[in-house]
Amino acid sequence: MLSFMSINQACRRCGSDDLVYDKATGETICLGCGLVVSRDNRVNQSYVKEEEPSSSETIDTSRKMKRLMTIDKRIRVDEEDIHVLRLAVTEIKRLVQAMHLPEYIEQTAENIYRRAQKTNLILRGTIVGFSAASVYTACRMSGIPRTLREVSEYSSEDVKSIARMYRILVTELGVSVERDTPIKHIPRITSEVDASHKVETLATRILLATMDVGHHIGKSPEGLAAAALYIACRSLHEPCTQTSLSMASGVSTLTIRKRVKGIKKAVDLDSLHD
């Protein structure tokens, strides 16, 4: 038998008079917002059964019990969503700090994650994975050259998983991202290998010529950028190894060698010198 009964009282939070009294716990509960309006501490769980309610009271109380269970379920779901969001925000903050990204990237990534959670996209991946994908998406939206490999280095998710969740975000949320080009990676890689401004300028010219003939199509921007910098360093007799460029760009030395050969075949490098 149900231990609830209707009472004639108003909720102080929402003003609803749709309240029930739990005889077992001594709690008066609002069915409108779920607030425990009052609690009778004299009542314990092992209460003595009182008089049988009428059949109409039982039916009415049963309906209200269903509503109360629905409210309770909704509250539990909301609490779980808040907990998940807190975990994601913490992970996003950690990634942004570890990758030395601007503060606005953190804010943008959090907004992206919230939208994904609101539309239940998070169920198609992991909290950590979608956090990393949100950071990568925020970078792409802001034109900051960061690779999936770089993001994965600071995340427990692998490149393929982050890439899959990134595609979900872009496709399902309709996120507009800037097109990634090899030239965007030149300043960062140049700085990491401590090359000169002359090298950076020549590498940019090499890439512009490479893109003019369409040689960049279907190739990773990072690999082409590293290859152009290697060619520029060799042309200007500045020390720079494929290993250091590999570490700075996140692509293998084998890929850099392939891109160097391809650029030399596709572009007249002699015409690019002053």
C-alpha positions as CSV (number, residue, x, y, z in Angstrom):
1,M,0.0,0.0,0.0
2,L,1.2,3.5,-0.8
3,S,2.3,5.6,2.1
4,F,1.5,8.9,0.4
5,M,-1.5,11.2,1.0
6,S,-2.6,14.5,-0.4
7,I,-2.4,17.6,1.7
8,N,-3.8,21.1,1.5
9,Q,-0.7,23.3,1.4
10,A,1.3,25.5,-1.0
11,C,5.0,25.1,-2.1
12,R,7.2,28.1,-1.0
13,R,9.4,27.7,-4.1
14,C,6.9,27.4,-7.0
15,G,3.6,28.2,-5.3
16,S,2.0,24.9,-6.4
17,D,-0.6,23.3,-4.1
18,D,0.0,19.9,-5.6
19,L,1.8,18.4,-2.6
20,V,1.9,14.9,-1.0
21,Y,2.8,13.8,2.5
22,D,4.9,10.7,2.9
23,K,3.7,9.0,6.1
24,A,6.8,6.8,6.2
25,T,9.3,9.6,6.3
26,G,7.3,12.5,7.5
27,E,8.2,14.5,4.4
28,T,5.9,16.9,2.6
29,I,6.9,16.9,-1.1
30,C,6.0,19.3,-4.0
31,L,5.0,17.5,-7.2
32,G,5.6,20.6,-9.1
33,C,9.3,21.1,-8.5
34,G,10.3,18.2,-6.2
35,L,11.1,20.4,-3.2
36,V,10.8,18.8,0.3
37,V,8.6,21.5,1.7
38,S,8.7,20.2,5.3
39,R,9.9,17.2,7.3
40,D,8.4,15.8,10.5
41,N,11.4,14.4,12.4
42,R,9.1,12.5,14.8
43,V,8.2,10.1,12.1
44,N,10.6,7.1,11.4
45,Q,10.7,4.5,8.8
46,S,9.0,1.8,10.9
47,Y,5.7,3.7,11.2
48,V,2.5,1.8,12.2
49,K,0.0,1.4,9.5
50,E,-2.9,3.8,9.8
51,E,-6.4,3.6,8.5
52,E,-7.1,2.4,5.0
53,P,-7.6,5.3,2.5
54,S,-10.7,5.3,0.3
55,S,-10.4,3.9,-3.3
56,S,-10.6,7.4,-4.8
57,E,-7.7,8.6,-2.5
58,T,-5.6,5.6,-3.5
59,I,-6.1,6.3,-7.3
60,D,-5.3,10.0,-6.9
61,T,-2.2,9.3,-4.8
62,S,-1.1,6.7,-7.3
63,R,-1.2,9.3,-10.1
64,K,0.8,11.7,-8.0
65,M,3.3,9.0,-7.1
66,K,4.0,8.5,-10.8
67,R,4.5,12.2,-11.2
68,L,6.9,12.2,-8.2
69,M,8.9,9.3,-9.7
70,T,9.2,11.2,-13.0
71,I,10.4,14.3,-11.2
72,D,12.9,12.2,-9.2
73,K,14.2,10.6,-12.4
74,R,14.6,14.0,-14.1
75,I,16.5,15.3,-11.1
76,R,18.8,12.3,-11.1
77,V,19.4,12.8,-14.9
78,D,20.2,16.5,-14.4
79,E,22.6,15.7,-11.6
80,E,24.4,13.2,-13.8
81,D,24.6,15.6,-16.7
82,I,26.1,18.3,-14.4
83,H,28.6,15.7,-13.1
84,V,29.6,14.7,-16.6
85,L,29.9,18.4,-17.7
86,R,32.2,19.1,-14.7
87,L,34.5,16.2,-15.7
88,A,34.6,17.5,-19.3
89,V,35.3,21.1,-18.3
90,T,38.2,19.9,-16.1
91,E,39.6,17.8,-19.0
92,I,39.3,20.7,-21.4
93,K,41.0,23.1,-19.0
94,R,43.8,20.6,-18.6
95,L,44.3,20.2,-22.3
96,V,44.3,23.9,-23.0
97,Q,46.9,24.5,-20.3
98,A,49.1,21.6,-21.4
99,M,49.0,22.8,-25.0
100,H,49.6,26.4,-24.1
101,L,46.5,27.6,-25.9
102,P,44.7,30.9,-25.4
103,E,42.1,31.2,-22.7
104,Y,39.3,31.8,-25.3
105,I,40.0,28.4,-26.8
106,E,38.9,26.9,-23.4
107,Q,35.7,28.9,-23.5
108,T,34.9,27.9,-27.1
109,A,35.6,24.3,-26.4
110,E,33.4,24.2,-23.4
111,N,30.5,25.8,-25.4
112,I,31.0,23.1,-28.1
113,Y,30.9,20.3,-25.5
114,R,27.8,21.7,-24.0
115,R,26.0,21.7,-27.3
116,A,27.2,18.2,-27.9
117,Q,25.9,17.1,-24.5
118,K,22.6,18.8,-25.0
119,T,22.0,16.9,-28.3
120,N,23.1,13.6,-26.8
121,L,26.2,13.3,-29.1
122,I,28.3,12.4,-26.1
123,L,26.6,9.0,-26.1
124,R,28.5,8.2,-29.3
125,G,31.9,8.5,-27.7
126,T,33.7,9.2,-24.4
127,I,33.9,12.2,-22.2
128,V,37.7,12.4,-22.6
129,G,37.4,11.9,-26.4
130,F,34.8,14.6,-26.9
131,S,36.7,17.0,-24.7
132,A,39.8,16.5,-26.9
133,A,37.7,16.8,-30.0
134,S,36.1,20.0,-28.7
135,V,39.5,21.6,-28.1
136,Y,40.6,20.6,-31.6
137,T,37.4,22.0,-33.1
138,A,37.9,25.2,-31.2
139,C,41.4,25.5,-32.6
140,R,40.2,24.9,-36.1
141,M,37.4,27.5,-35.7
142,S,39.9,30.1,-34.4
143,G,42.5,29.4,-37.1
144,I,45.1,28.1,-34.6
145,P,47.2,25.4,-36.3
146,R,47.2,22.4,-34.0
147,T,47.1,18.8,-35.3
148,L,45.0,15.9,-34.1
149,R,48.3,14.2,-33.2
150,E,49.3,17.0,-31.0
151,V,45.9,16.9,-29.1
152,S,46.1,13.1,-28.8
153,E,49.6,13.4,-27.2
154,Y,48.0,15.2,-24.2
155,S,44.9,13.0,-24.2
156,S,44.3,9.3,-23.3
157,E,42.3,8.9,-26.5
158,D,44.1,8.0,-29.7
159,V,44.2,10.0,-32.9
160,K,41.6,7.9,-34.7
161,S,39.0,8.2,-31.9
162,I,39.5,11.9,-31.6
163,A,39.2,12.3,-35.3
164,R,35.9,10.3,-35.3
165,M,34.4,12.4,-32.6
166,Y,35.6,15.6,-34.3
167,R,33.8,14.6,-37.4
168,I,30.6,14.0,-35.4
169,L,30.9,17.5,-33.9
170,V,31.4,19.2,-37.2
171,T,28.7,17.2,-39.0
172,E,26.0,17.1,-36.3
173,L,26.5,20.6,-34.9
174,G,27.1,22.3,-38.2
175,V,30.3,23.8,-36.9
176,S,32.2,26.0,-39.4
177,V,35.9,25.5,-39.3
178,E,38.7,27.3,-41.1
179,R,40.4,25.4,-43.9
180,D,43.8,24.1,-42.7
181,T,46.8,25.0,-44.9
182,P,50.5,24.2,-44.8
183,I,51.4,27.9,-44.4
184,K,49.6,28.2,-41.1
185,H,52.0,25.7,-39.6
186,I,55.2,27.5,-40.8
187,P,55.5,30.1,-37.9
188,R,55.1,27.5,-35.1
189,I,57.5,24.9,-36.6
190,T,60.0,27.6,-37.5
191,S,60.0,28.7,-33.9
192,E,60.3,25.2,-32.5
193,V,63.4,24.4,-34.6
194,D,64.8,27.8,-34.0
195,A,65.1,28.7,-37.7
196,S,65.6,32.2,-38.9
197,H,63.1,34.6,-40.4
198,K,64.8,34.2,-43.8
199,V,64.1,30.5,-43.6
200,E,60.4,31.1,-42.7
201,T,60.0,33.5,-45.6
202,L,61.5,31.2,-48.1
203,A,59.5,28.2,-46.8
204,T,56.4,30.3,-47.2
205,R,57.3,31.0,-50.9
206,I,57.9,27.4,-51.5
207,L,54.5,26.4,-50.1
208,L,52.7,29.1,-52.1
209,A,54.3,27.8,-55.3
210,T,53.5,24.2,-54.3
211,M,49.8,25.2,-53.7
212,D,49.7,27.1,-57.1
213,V,50.4,23.8,-58.9
214,G,48.0,21.9,-56.7
215,H,50.7,19.6,-55.3
216,H,49.3,20.1,-51.7
217,I,46.0,18.4,-52.5
218,G,45.5,15.2,-50.5
219,K,48.6,15.7,-48.4
220,S,48.9,16.6,-44.7
221,P,49.6,20.4,-44.1
222,E,52.1,19.6,-41.4
223,G,54.2,17.3,-43.6
224,L,54.3,19.9,-46.4
225,A,55.3,22.6,-44.0
226,A,58.1,20.6,-42.5
227,A,59.4,19.6,-46.0
228,A,59.3,23.3,-47.1
229,L,61.3,24.3,-44.0
230,Y,63.8,21.6,-44.6
231,I,64.3,22.7,-48.2
232,A,64.6,26.3,-47.1
233,C,67.2,25.5,-44.4
234,R,69.3,23.5,-46.8
235,S,69.1,26.3,-49.4
236,L,70.2,29.0,-46.9
237,H,72.8,26.7,-45.3
238,E,71.1,26.8,-41.9
239,P,71.4,23.8,-39.6
240,C,68.1,21.8,-39.4
241,T,67.6,18.1,-39.3
242,Q,64.6,16.0,-40.5
243,T,64.4,14.6,-37.0
244,S,64.0,18.0,-35.3
245,L,61.4,18.9,-37.9
246,S,59.6,15.6,-37.4
247,M,59.4,16.3,-33.6
248,A,58.2,19.8,-34.2
249,S,55.6,19.0,-36.8
250,G,54.4,15.6,-35.5
251,V,55.0,13.8,-38.8
252,S,57.5,11.0,-39.5
253,T,60.9,11.6,-41.1
254,L,59.8,9.3,-43.9
255,T,56.9,11.5,-44.7
256,I,59.1,14.6,-44.7
257,R,61.5,12.9,-47.2
258,K,58.6,12.0,-49.5
259,R,57.2,15.5,-49.4
260,V,60.7,17.0,-50.1
261,K,61.1,14.9,-53.2
262,G,57.5,15.7,-54.3
263,I,58.0,19.5,-53.9
264,K,61.4,19.4,-55.8
265,K,59.7,17.7,-58.7
266,A,56.6,20.0,-58.7
267,V,58.2,23.4,-58.2
268,D,61.1,25.3,-59.8
269,L,62.9,26.1,-56.5
270,D,65.6,28.2,-58.2
271,S,63.1,30.8,-59.3
272,L,62.0,31.4,-55.7
273,H,65.3,32.9,-54.5
274,D,65.9,36.6,-54.4
